Amino acid sequence: MLAVLGVTEGDTVYVTQSDDNGLKNHAHDPAVLEVLAVAEVVMDENQTLLQGLS
């Protein structure tokens, strides 16, 4: 299972409950989460411009 998630020793694996009461295993890269948080701020700050482009 760890090979499928692409994790190695020292990585963090997150287990969450799915909507159908099953379990989901996730390997999150903190750098990706940080970039997504920054992107969300940028999108919030430029919401009017982004709406005009869509």
C-alpha positions as a Python dict, from the first residue, in 0.01 Angstrom:
ca = {
    (1, 'M'): (0, 0, 0),
    (2, 'L'): (281, 241, 80),
    (3, 'A'): (436, 184, -262),
    (4, 'V'): (105, 274, -429),
    (5, 'L'): (95, 601, -232),
    (6, 'G'): (456, 668, -325),
    (7, 'V'): (567, 715, 34),
    (8, 'T'): (893, 619, 196),
    (9, 'E'): (1019, 596, 550),
    (10, 'G'): (969, 927, 729),
    (11, 'D'): (676, 1042, 510),
    (12, 'T'): (340, 1116, 667),
    (13, 'V'): (34, 917, 564),
    (14, 'Y'): (-311, 1057, 640),
    (15, 'V'): (-612, 828, 689),
    (16, 'T'): (-957, 983, 658),
    (17, 'Q'): (-1307, 843, 655),
    (18, 'S'): (-1484, 850, 321),
    (19, 'D'): (-1851, 931, 261),
    (20, 'D'): (-1933, 560, 238),
    (21, 'N'): (-1770, 491, 580),
    (22, 'G'): (-1459, 345, 418),
    (23, 'L'): (-1107, 465, 477),
    (24, 'K'): (-897, 678, 243),
    (25, 'N'): (-518, 686, 261),
    (26, 'H'): (-345, 1003, 145),
    (27, 'A'): (13, 1115, 118),
    (28, 'H'): (25, 1495, 118),
    (29, 'D'): (330, 1695, 25),
    (30, 'P'): (348, 1999, 257),
    (31, 'A'): (511, 2206, -20),
    (32, 'V'): (212, 2145, -246),
    (33, 'L'): (-30, 2240, 30),
    (34, 'E'): (164, 2562, 89),
    (35, 'V'): (153, 2653, -280),
    (36, 'L'): (-221, 2582, -291),
    (37, 'A'): (-275, 2809, 8),
    (38, 'V'): (-84, 3090, -163),
    (39, 'A'): (-280, 3034, -485),
    (40, 'E'): (-606, 3061, -291),
    (41, 'V'): (-499, 3399, -149),
    (42, 'V'): (-404, 3524, -496),
    (43, 'M'): (-736, 3407, -640),
    (44, 'D'): (-927, 3576, -357),
    (45, 'E'): (-737, 3901, -411),
    (46, 'N'): (-806, 3891, -788),
    (47, 'Q'): (-1158, 3751, -787),
    (48, 'T'): (-1307, 4029, -1001),
    (49, 'L'): (-1034, 3997, -1263),
    (50, 'L'): (-1067, 3618, -1274),
    (51, 'Q'): (-1446, 3640, -1311),
    (52, 'G'): (-1400, 3880, -1603),
    (53, 'L'): (-1164, 3636, -1774),
    (54, 'S'): (-1400, 3341, -1738),
}
